[in-house]
Amino acid sequence: MLDEKLEPIYADVLRRNPEESEFHQAVREVLDSLGAVVAKHPEYAEGALIERLCEPERQIIFRVPWVDDKNRVQINRGFRVQFNSALGPYKGGLRFHPSVMLGTIKFLGFEQTFKNALTGMPIGGGKGGSDFDPKGRSDNEIMRFCQSFMTELARHIGEYTDVPAGDIGVGQRELGYMFGQYKRMTNRYESGVLTGKGLVWGGSRVRTEATGYGAVYFVDCMLRTRNQSFDGKRVIVSGSGNVAVYTMQKAAALGGRVIACSDSNGYVVEEKGIDLDTLKEVKERRRGRVSDYAKLRGPGAVYIPNGRIWDVPADIAMPSATQNELTGQDARTLVKNGIIAVGEGANMPCTPEAVRAFLDANVLFGPGKAANAGGVATSALEMQQNASRDSWSFETTEARLREIMYGIHDRCEKTAEEYGAPGNYVLGANIAGFTRVAEAVRALGVI
Ligand code: GLU
């Protein structure tokens, strides 16, 4: 519920950002948690501090012209929303997907600011992307698009200014083309300007796996508070991209039975457990679909086109595809089927109604800004390695990631307790993230 002190702030957000429903949703979710904070710390309600946190520092929109393989000129729209830099340079990924609008990037940048604060690392929040659809595009088309996108973006970023990374539709291939263009334009090998780089050109070990691994560590911590673990549990993971694949891998490593995953066309159930080598071959190398995976696996793998993966009975659900992919109805189905824990691998995958249903049913619920923070945290570790011209081993880097995830879990848990809502990780994450950013914003004056 929204505290009456915060009502005018939210009303203002609605008025100034018309028709940006995802942004409204993300802001509302955080404001809903802040009533107790402003009661305890009235100083946070002063100096338009919360208003300033709801207004991006800078929003950049630009044209991205490029030539396709048929020699036709194509136009897309590029975005970079530099949300908040009180804790460090803007940090956050780039998303290439036809659904991307300014409101999408604003919601992601807003979430990113609190997520990054929660990691305890020196990174501000930002996000960018384009409505470009990479699906079905040739490698050359991807390269030309990335080069054109970077030609404009380059003037706005830098290792001390703004450090983009990947997100949906942007992986190592795209980052490679963008880094190449940036290097060419600036004549600088500025490794720290982008993260998620390939290992031989300045990347960090574990970055690829980090979001998924981190989400599983977070859920594992939540399970432990109830003396449970992944061992022997039925796990369903929506999506089949980078986050989903490494969530499945770590969940299986901890003894979980990962029985279903999906893409935007449908889902696959395989009671024996999803075979990750085959899935990676299909997704990463062939750039194929989950239906291709099911075909390769034969009768043991059942493909259900257009279905809802949340109908599959499971103990643990990890929504790892995209925003608002799990509705109130889906949540009620999961609860009815006995779900124990939900960890958001994607950003804002559960609708507000779904989140409420999980909390009401006392399901362990790890919100994205806590559970999926392992990706950006490892990006910050990549920045550390770049700054010191060092490269850490897999073991060292994974140990750091694990420690960071445990730290985030404990911060959320303690904060929730402190505010009289034990076990409510939504409240814990929002308040812990908010207080760290708010402290810095206050200290830096009205800027
Ligand atoms: N796009 C990822 C996220 O949502 C990673 C961002 C980054 O590494 O900067 O957190």
Residues whose N, C-alpha, C, O or C-beta is under 5 A from the ligand:
A	BS01	LIG	K91 G92 G93 V163 A165 G166 D167 N372 G375 V376 S379
